[in-house]
Amino acid sequence: MSSENSKYINNLRIIPQIGLFITSYTPLFLIIIIKVIAKNSDFLYWGGFNWNSFLTFLSKFGLVTGATMIILLSFLVVKLTLMNLEASIDNGILVRVNNVNNKSSEIISYIATYIIPFVYDANEPIDFLIMFLLIAIIFVIYINSPLLIVNPILGLKYGIYEVTFMQNGVSKSAIVLSQNKYLLEGNVIKLLSIGHKIYYSKKI
């Protein structure tokens, strides 16, 4: 029974989930990176190839460099995930939208978390460890909720909607990530499940 139920929680593998999560916090991470670079700007000079220069770079910009690489890798993962969903959308179910509610505005409340860097000054490794633990807790909640597609980066290209539709004579509701940023009642769309009541959609 547990394995049967688990498939309705999230149909994406863990790597795409992590990629979506990290990209959703990209603006926050970029603000932190800019703050760290600005704070350590006195160390932004060429010190040559030597052990002391390497240690200085690692202590002042190591976390920033690592974070930048993770962000870029996450963007690649999300890009490949979206390409895979697009290639698989024809296998989705065909439905007509009965009601639609634009949920893209919820991204604003998500962005509200980005005020954290302005009140939080992460200077020591322990500060980043605390932030990492907090983000890890949020991640567990994130992957099992519609927050999976409430993503400010995705919101630049995709629409996020709550829709109702009929399937096998039963009225159902879902949160959808749509290629169409102007989804309307009566539109016919393809839905591809990516989680519990979470779908990737394409207007027909």
CORKA-V195751 format. One record per backbone hydrogen bond with DSSP energy under -1.0 kcal/mol. NH is the residue of the N-H (numbers start at 1). CO is the residue of the C=O. If there is no record, write none. Layout:
nh:NH co:CO
nh:NH co:CO
This chain:
nh:5 co:1
nh:6 co:2
nh:8 co:5
nh:9 co:6
nh:10 co:6
nh:11 co:194
nh:17 co:13
nh:18 co:14
nh:19 co:15
nh:20 co:16
nh:21 co:17
nh:22 co:18
nh:23 co:19
nh:24 co:20
nh:25 co:22
nh:26 co:23
nh:29 co:25
nh:30 co:26
nh:31 co:27
nh:32 co:28
nh:33 co:29
nh:34 co:30
nh:35 co:31
nh:36 co:32
nh:37 co:33
nh:38 co:34
nh:39 co:35
nh:40 co:36
nh:41 co:38
nh:43 co:40
nh:44 co:41
nh:45 co:43
nh:50 co:48
nh:54 co:50
nh:55 co:51
nh:56 co:52
nh:57 co:53
nh:58 co:54
nh:59 co:55
nh:60 co:56
nh:61 co:57
nh:62 co:58
nh:65 co:61
nh:66 co:62
nh:67 co:63
nh:68 co:64
nh:69 co:65
nh:70 co:66
nh:71 co:67
nh:72 co:68
nh:73 co:69
nh:74 co:70
nh:75 co:71
nh:76 co:72
nh:77 co:73
nh:78 co:74
nh:79 co:75
nh:80 co:76
nh:81 co:77
nh:82 co:78
nh:83 co:79
nh:84 co:80
nh:85 co:81
nh:86 co:82
nh:87 co:83
nh:88 co:84
nh:89 co:85
nh:91 co:88
nh:92 co:89
nh:93 co:191
nh:95 co:189
nh:97 co:187
nh:98 co:164
nh:99 co:164
nh:101 co:162
nh:103 co:160
nh:106 co:103
nh:107 co:104
nh:108 co:105
nh:110 co:106
nh:111 co:107
nh:112 co:108
nh:113 co:110
nh:114 co:111
nh:115 co:112
nh:116 co:113
nh:118 co:115
nh:119 co:116
nh:120 co:116
nh:127 co:124
nh:128 co:124
nh:129 co:125
nh:130 co:126
nh:131 co:127
nh:132 co:128
nh:133 co:129
nh:134 co:130
nh:135 co:131
nh:136 co:132
nh:137 co:133
nh:138 co:134
nh:139 co:135
nh:140 co:136
nh:141 co:137
nh:142 co:138
nh:143 co:139
nh:145 co:142
nh:148 co:145
nh:149 co:146
nh:151 co:149
nh:155 co:151
nh:156 co:153
nh:157 co:154
nh:158 co:154
nh:159 co:178
nh:161 co:176
nh:162 co:101
nh:163 co:174
nh:164 co:99
nh:165 co:172
nh:167 co:170
nh:170 co:167
nh:172 co:165
nh:174 co:163
nh:175 co:197
nh:176 co:161
nh:177 co:199
nh:178 co:159
nh:179 co:201
nh:186 co:97
nh:187 co:184
nh:189 co:95
nh:190 co:202
nh:191 co:93
nh:192 co:200
nh:194 co:198
nh:195 co:198
nh:196 co:9
nh:198 co:195
nh:199 co:175
nh:200 co:192
nh:201 co:177
nh:202 co:190
nh:204 co:188
